[in-house]
Amino acid sequence: MSQELFKLSTSFNCVPQGDERIALRLYYKHAATLLREFDRWKGIDRFYFIPLKLNMAYFCAGWAAAVAFPPYFIGTILRNSFEHPELFGTQCECGNQAYGYSYNGSPLSGRFDISHACPCCGLVSRTTESGWRIRSEALKAMQDEDLKRGRWMQFWHPGFEPATIQELLRFLNVPEEELMLPPEDHKITMHKLGNGSVLVLDSVKE
């Protein structure tokens, strides 16, 4: 098994459940707020390095690739969109800039699917662009920068633990009732890899 495929099989063989699923759903729900208030929390490591169980994998006939590999930190994903709006942004219907907060696509066709949120009006939209590779390279470069930052942070603070997304949203004065989530419908998909193992993915409705 290739190194990249091994990373995928070990990272995506667990369906997000419990706190991980709740964190992901809250991230989707409050993406516009997190973008709008980014400057308030981007310098706070406990918030910046909150990990997410995002799905950035592409599967095809026993072969797999990913836009980037875990860990996916909230700060990295949103900073990447702010610093590369030409790659991860779009113009909102209100006329302001919207930024990507979740993305995936196909390295075979070059298709890149982006979910955007507008920090001004809060509108969520989705676009499909070409250019999977250039976006993948940009995100991986951003991850490399943040992993270096993370290593220094852990060097100076060996007992570091990231905050929860609930703590971040409370810091941003999101009301408690907005942290409650309704039941959701699950869509389970299974992908058989070339080595005989099976990846089980549970999609999250945004």
Residue frames relative to the residue before (quaternion, step in Angstrom):
aa qw qx qy qz dx dy dz
M 1.0000 0.0000 0.0000 0.0000 0.00 0.00 0.00
S 0.4686 -0.6750 0.4844 0.3002 3.58 -0.90 0.88
Q 0.6540 -0.5221 0.3718 0.4019 3.55 -1.26 0.46
E 0.6721 0.4961 -0.3115 0.4530 3.61 0.91 -0.89
L 0.6602 0.4927 -0.3167 0.4702 3.58 0.96 -0.82
F 0.6119 0.5360 -0.3511 0.4638 3.60 1.06 -0.69
K 0.6336 0.5247 -0.3333 0.4605 3.58 0.97 -0.82
L 0.6624 0.5031 -0.3114 0.4595 3.55 0.96 -0.84
S 0.6849 0.4983 -0.3019 0.4375 3.57 0.85 -0.93
T 0.7007 0.4410 -0.2802 0.4859 3.59 1.05 -0.67
S 0.6982 0.4777 -0.2789 0.4545 3.60 1.14 -0.53
F 0.7965 0.3305 -0.1424 0.4859 3.58 1.02 -0.76
N 0.5083 0.6613 -0.4353 0.3388 3.62 1.18 0.17
C 0.6659 0.4314 -0.3056 0.5264 3.58 1.27 0.09
V 0.3543 -0.7224 0.5560 0.2087 3.55 -0.76 1.05
P 0.4821 -0.6635 0.4707 0.3252 3.63 -0.78 0.90
Q 0.0358 0.7904 -0.6076 0.0697 3.54 -0.81 1.04
G 0.8155 0.2997 -0.1761 0.4628 3.53 -1.33 0.12
D 0.8553 -0.0636 0.0671 0.5098 3.55 -0.93 -0.95
E 0.6238 0.5473 -0.3483 0.4360 3.61 1.04 -0.72
R 0.6691 0.4849 -0.2986 0.4776 3.58 0.95 -0.85
I 0.6363 0.5212 -0.3288 0.4641 3.58 0.95 -0.82
A 0.6422 0.5245 -0.3236 0.4558 3.60 0.94 -0.87
L 0.6676 0.5034 -0.3050 0.4559 3.57 0.92 -0.87
R 0.6725 0.4938 -0.2991 0.4631 3.57 0.93 -0.86
L 0.6448 0.5002 -0.3222 0.4799 3.59 1.02 -0.72
Y 0.6061 0.5471 -0.3429 0.4646 3.57 1.08 -0.69
Y 0.6667 0.4847 -0.3027 0.4785 3.58 0.89 -0.89
K 0.6764 0.5215 -0.2957 0.4279 3.56 0.87 -0.96
H 0.8052 0.2762 -0.1110 0.5128 3.58 0.93 -0.91
A 0.2224 0.8137 -0.5121 0.1619 3.59 1.16 0.50
A 0.6548 0.5182 -0.3267 0.4427 3.60 0.91 -0.85
T 0.6494 0.5081 -0.3146 0.4702 3.60 0.99 -0.80
L 0.6550 0.5135 -0.3122 0.4581 3.58 0.92 -0.89
L 0.6496 0.4935 -0.3103 0.4880 3.58 1.07 -0.72
R 0.6713 0.5205 -0.3005 0.4338 3.58 0.86 -0.98
E 0.7716 0.3411 -0.1665 0.5105 3.58 1.00 -0.85
F 0.2547 0.8274 -0.4806 0.1400 3.59 1.25 0.23
D 0.6631 0.5251 -0.3173 0.4288 3.59 0.90 -0.88
R 0.6228 0.5598 -0.3420 0.4264 3.60 1.14 -0.52
W 0.8238 0.2625 -0.1119 0.4899 3.59 1.00 -0.72
K 0.4770 0.7121 -0.4312 0.2817 3.60 1.20 -0.24
G 0.7080 0.4528 -0.2690 0.4705 3.61 1.11 -0.55
I 0.6024 0.5401 -0.3573 0.4666 3.58 1.28 0.03
D 0.3896 -0.7783 0.4387 0.2236 3.57 -0.21 1.30
R 0.6190 0.5658 -0.3549 0.4133 3.61 0.97 -0.77
F 0.7014 0.4223 -0.2557 0.5142 3.57 1.11 -0.63
Y 0.6510 0.5544 -0.3201 0.4078 3.56 0.88 -0.97
F 0.7796 0.3575 -0.1723 0.4845 3.57 0.94 -0.90
I 0.2799 0.7211 -0.5703 0.2764 3.58 1.02 0.73
P 0.2931 -0.7814 0.5211 0.1788 3.63 -0.64 1.03
L 0.1746 -0.7698 0.6071 0.0918 3.55 -1.23 0.61
K 0.3828 -0.7001 0.5560 0.2328 3.57 -1.15 0.67
L 0.0689 0.8142 -0.5676 0.1006 3.57 0.62 1.15
N 0.3324 -0.7138 0.5776 0.2154 3.55 -1.21 0.53
M 0.0800 0.8038 -0.5825 0.0902 3.57 -0.40 1.22
A 0.4825 0.6894 -0.4130 0.3484 3.57 1.23 0.43
Y 0.1788 -0.7413 0.6378 0.1086 3.54 -1.26 0.62
F 0.0975 -0.8105 0.5775 0.0069 3.57 -0.79 1.07
C 0.1182 0.7853 -0.5990 0.1029 3.56 -1.00 0.87
A 0.8562 -0.1727 0.0948 0.4776 3.56 -0.65 1.20
G 0.7759 -0.3667 0.1884 0.4776 3.56 0.73 1.04
W 0.6537 0.4622 -0.2998 0.5188 3.56 1.32 0.08
A 0.0649 -0.8184 0.5710 0.0012 3.58 -0.97 0.78
A 0.0000 -0.7587 0.6514 -0.0001 3.53 -1.25 0.63
A 0.1860 -0.7854 0.5804 0.1087 3.56 -1.23 0.33
V 0.5732 -0.5636 0.4680 0.3672 3.54 -1.18 0.63
A 0.7407 -0.1673 0.1283 0.6379 3.56 1.09 -0.84
F 0.4525 -0.7032 0.4858 0.2545 3.55 -1.22 0.38
P 0.5905 -0.5543 0.4383 0.3897 3.59 -1.17 0.51
P 0.5415 -0.1060 -0.8255 -0.1184 1.51 -2.37 0.84
Y 0.2757 -0.7236 0.6105 0.1665 3.53 -1.21 0.71
F 0.1280 -0.8065 0.5755 0.0442 3.58 -0.45 1.21
I 0.5942 -0.5815 0.4169 0.3674 3.58 -1.04 0.78
G 0.6751 0.5153 -0.3014 0.4335 3.56 0.84 -0.97
T 0.6524 0.5238 -0.3169 0.4468 3.57 0.96 -0.85
I 0.6754 0.5074 -0.3046 0.4400 3.58 0.81 -1.00
L 0.7280 0.4294 -0.2583 0.4678 3.59 0.81 -0.94
R 0.6235 0.5189 -0.3509 0.4678 3.62 1.00 -0.69
N 0.6045 0.5664 -0.3436 0.4424 3.55 1.05 -0.78
S 0.6787 0.4816 -0.2921 0.4713 3.58 0.96 -0.85
F 0.6462 0.5180 -0.3208 0.4596 3.59 0.99 -0.80
E 0.7427 0.4224 -0.2349 0.4634 3.59 0.90 -0.87
H 0.7639 0.2375 -0.1641 0.5771 3.60 1.26 -0.26
P 0.0191 0.8450 -0.5343 0.0153 3.63 0.65 1.02
E 0.6053 0.5638 -0.3595 0.4318 3.58 1.17 -0.51
L 0.7193 0.4088 -0.2341 0.5105 3.58 1.22 -0.47
F 0.8186 0.2366 -0.0749 0.5179 3.58 0.98 -0.86
G 0.6669 0.4893 -0.3042 0.4725 3.60 1.24 0.23
T 0.0922 -0.7617 0.6348 0.0911 3.52 -1.37 0.05
Q 0.5230 -0.6057 0.4784 0.3616 3.55 -1.24 0.26
C 0.3835 -0.7240 0.5323 0.2132 3.55 -0.87 1.01
E 0.6472 -0.5167 0.3942 0.3984 3.56 -1.26 0.36
C 0.6492 0.5194 -0.3209 0.4536 3.59 1.16 -0.55
G 0.5907 -0.6038 0.3476 0.4071 3.57 1.31 -0.10
N 0.6295 0.5212 -0.3338 0.4697 3.58 1.27 -0.16
Q 0.6214 -0.5516 0.4153 0.3702 3.54 -1.35 0.17
A 0.1513 -0.7471 0.6409 0.0910 3.56 -0.99 0.92
Y 0.2372 -0.7925 0.5540 0.0932 3.56 -1.13 0.70
G 0.5191 -0.6537 0.4623 0.2992 3.53 -1.12 0.73
Y 0.0920 -0.7951 0.5975 0.0484 3.54 -1.04 0.82
S 0.7736 0.1049 -0.0851 0.6191 3.58 1.30 -0.13
Y 0.1201 0.8144 -0.5590 0.0994 3.56 -0.90 0.87
N 0.0181 0.7509 -0.6593 0.0325 3.49 -1.37 0.49
G 0.0963 0.8150 -0.5696 0.0447 3.57 -1.22 -0.17
S 0.5301 -0.6299 0.4786 0.3053 3.54 -1.32 -0.26
P 0.3394 -0.7399 0.5404 0.2130 3.60 -0.71 1.01
L 0.5882 0.5855 -0.3694 0.4180 3.61 1.20 -0.37
S 0.7714 0.3072 -0.1688 0.5312 3.58 0.84 -0.96
G 0.4560 -0.6751 0.4539 0.3608 3.57 1.20 -0.50
R 0.4291 0.7153 -0.4516 0.3167 3.59 1.32 0.00
F 0.0471 -0.7878 0.6141 0.0048 3.56 -1.03 0.85
D 0.1641 -0.8006 0.5742 0.0483 3.56 -0.57 1.23
I 0.0545 -0.8181 0.5719 -0.0270 3.57 -0.76 1.07
S 0.2062 -0.7209 0.6467 0.1401 3.55 -1.05 0.85
H 0.1414 -0.8083 0.5710 0.0260 3.56 -0.74 1.14
A 0.0822 -0.7448 0.6548 0.0994 3.54 -1.31 0.41
C 0.3343 -0.7363 0.5561 0.1919 3.54 -1.02 0.82
P 0.3600 -0.7538 0.5040 0.2195 3.62 -0.61 1.05
C 0.6337 0.5432 -0.3362 0.4362 3.61 1.22 -0.31
C 0.8267 0.1710 -0.0768 0.5305 3.60 0.70 -1.04
G 0.4959 -0.6951 0.4020 0.3308 3.60 1.26 -0.22
L 0.4448 0.7103 -0.4524 0.3048 3.60 1.26 -0.05
V 0.2413 -0.7437 0.6087 0.1346 3.56 -1.05 0.87
S 0.0369 0.7948 -0.6033 0.0551 3.58 -0.94 0.90
R 0.2383 -0.7615 0.5856 0.1429 3.55 -1.30 0.29
T 0.0428 -0.7860 0.6165 0.0174 3.54 -1.03 0.79
T 0.2291 -0.7254 0.6278 0.1651 3.52 -1.33 0.39
E 0.0629 -0.8083 0.5848 -0.0260 3.53 -0.68 1.17
S 0.4156 -0.6228 0.5696 0.3390 3.53 -1.36 -0.02
G 0.6297 0.5556 -0.3828 0.3850 3.57 -1.19 0.44
W 0.0721 0.8296 -0.5456 0.0943 3.56 0.88 0.98
R 0.6950 0.5140 -0.2998 0.4036 3.58 0.77 -0.99
I 0.6846 0.4824 -0.3129 0.4480 3.61 0.78 -0.91
R 0.6514 0.4961 -0.3164 0.4790 3.58 1.08 -0.66
S 0.6156 0.5383 -0.3375 0.4662 3.56 1.05 -0.74
E 0.6696 0.4994 -0.2984 0.4617 3.58 0.91 -0.90
A 0.6444 0.5221 -0.3273 0.4528 3.60 0.99 -0.78
L 0.6749 0.4845 -0.3020 0.4674 3.59 0.90 -0.89
K 0.6545 0.5091 -0.3245 0.4551 3.61 0.91 -0.81
A 0.6281 0.5223 -0.3357 0.4690 3.59 1.05 -0.71
M 0.6373 0.5140 -0.3199 0.4767 3.58 1.04 -0.77
Q 0.6261 0.5323 -0.3296 0.4649 3.58 1.01 -0.80
D 0.6417 0.5282 -0.3308 0.4471 3.60 0.92 -0.85
E 0.6357 0.5240 -0.3286 0.4619 3.59 0.97 -0.83
D 0.7209 0.4561 -0.2580 0.4536 3.56 0.84 -0.98
L 0.5985 0.5432 -0.3737 0.4550 3.59 1.10 -0.52
K 0.6134 0.5212 -0.3420 0.4849 3.59 1.10 -0.66
R 0.6385 0.5110 -0.3171 0.4803 3.58 0.96 -0.85
G 0.6649 0.5179 -0.2972 0.4487 3.55 0.97 -0.88
R 0.6420 0.5214 -0.3288 0.4558 3.58 1.01 -0.77
W 0.6478 0.4991 -0.3188 0.4791 3.58 0.98 -0.79
M 0.6429 0.5312 -0.3188 0.4504 3.54 0.97 -0.87
Q 0.6872 0.4675 -0.2831 0.4785 3.59 0.95 -0.85
F 0.5782 0.5726 -0.3739 0.4450 3.58 1.17 -0.55
W 0.7384 0.4008 -0.2197 0.4958 3.58 0.91 -0.93
H 0.7807 0.1861 -0.1004 0.5880 3.58 1.18 -0.51
P 0.1628 -0.8517 0.4904 0.0870 3.61 0.42 1.24
G 0.7223 0.4335 -0.2559 0.4742 3.60 1.04 -0.58
F 0.2759 0.8122 -0.4821 0.1782 3.57 1.26 0.30
E 0.0095 0.7543 -0.6563 0.0104 3.54 -1.10 0.85
P 0.4355 -0.6929 0.4950 0.2917 3.63 -0.85 0.85
A 0.5399 -0.5895 0.4878 0.3508 3.54 -1.26 0.43
T 0.4987 -0.5767 0.5195 0.3857 3.54 -1.31 -0.06
I 0.6076 -0.5506 0.4058 0.4036 3.56 -1.19 0.37
Q 0.5756 0.5736 -0.3813 0.4409 3.59 1.15 -0.53
E 0.6446 0.5120 -0.3217 0.4678 3.59 0.99 -0.81
L 0.6381 0.5199 -0.3250 0.4657 3.57 0.99 -0.79
L 0.6894 0.4783 -0.2914 0.4594 3.58 0.85 -0.93
R 0.6218 0.5129 -0.3467 0.4797 3.60 1.06 -0.63
F 0.6041 0.5535 -0.3410 0.4609 3.58 1.06 -0.75
L 0.7130 0.4211 -0.2338 0.5096 3.57 1.14 -0.71
N 0.5067 -0.7027 0.3780 0.3267 3.56 1.34 0.34
V 0.2849 0.7240 -0.5611 0.2827 3.56 1.03 0.79
P 0.4818 -0.6902 0.4500 0.2984 3.65 -0.73 0.99
E 0.6265 -0.5732 0.3838 0.3628 3.55 -1.12 0.71
E 0.6468 0.5318 -0.3372 0.4303 3.59 0.97 -0.77
E 0.6386 0.5195 -0.3236 0.4666 3.58 1.22 -0.47
L 0.6138 0.5258 -0.3505 0.4732 3.57 1.29 -0.07
M 0.5568 0.5793 -0.3889 0.4508 3.57 1.31 -0.02
L 0.1709 -0.8049 0.5652 0.0594 3.55 -0.98 0.90
P 0.4224 -0.6925 0.5160 0.2754 3.59 -0.97 0.76
P 0.6327 -0.4884 0.4039 0.4450 3.62 -1.22 0.22
E 0.1985 -0.7913 0.5691 0.1026 3.55 -1.12 0.62
D 0.4747 -0.6271 0.5336 0.3108 3.52 -1.31 0.43
H 0.2870 -0.7649 0.5568 0.1499 3.55 -0.97 0.90
K 0.0978 -0.7616 0.6375 0.0641 3.54 -1.10 0.77
I 0.1282 -0.8192 0.5581 0.0327 3.55 -0.26 1.29
T 0.0051 -0.7743 0.6328 0.0010 3.57 -0.94 0.93
M 0.1936 -0.7816 0.5870 0.0835 3.56 -1.07 0.80
H 0.1020 -0.7900 0.6042 0.0203 3.55 -1.00 0.92
K 0.2517 -0.7722 0.5673 0.1359 3.57 -0.71 1.09
L 0.2669 -0.7720 0.5613 0.1331 3.55 -0.80 1.06
G 0.6910 -0.5228 0.3219 0.3815 3.52 -1.26 0.40
N 0.6757 0.4919 -0.2994 0.4602 3.59 1.13 -0.52
G 0.6339 -0.5603 0.3250 0.4226 3.58 1.28 0.14
S 0.5791 0.5735 -0.3923 0.4265 3.59 1.22 -0.25
V 0.3019 -0.7476 0.5696 0.1598 3.54 -1.25 0.46
L 0.2295 -0.7470 0.6099 0.1315 3.55 -0.97 0.93
V 0.1568 -0.7826 0.5982 0.0714 3.56 -0.87 0.95
L 0.0574 -0.8049 0.5905 -0.0095 3.56 -0.71 1.13
D 0.1638 -0.7630 0.6215 0.0683 3.51 -1.06 0.85
S 0.2909 -0.7919 0.5098 0.1685 3.58 -0.31 1.22
V 0.2880 -0.7367 0.5904 0.1605 3.52 -1.17 0.71
K 0.3499 -0.7248 0.5546 0.2113 3.56 -0.80 1.01
E 0.3185 -0.7676 0.5274 0.1769 3.57 -0.69 1.10
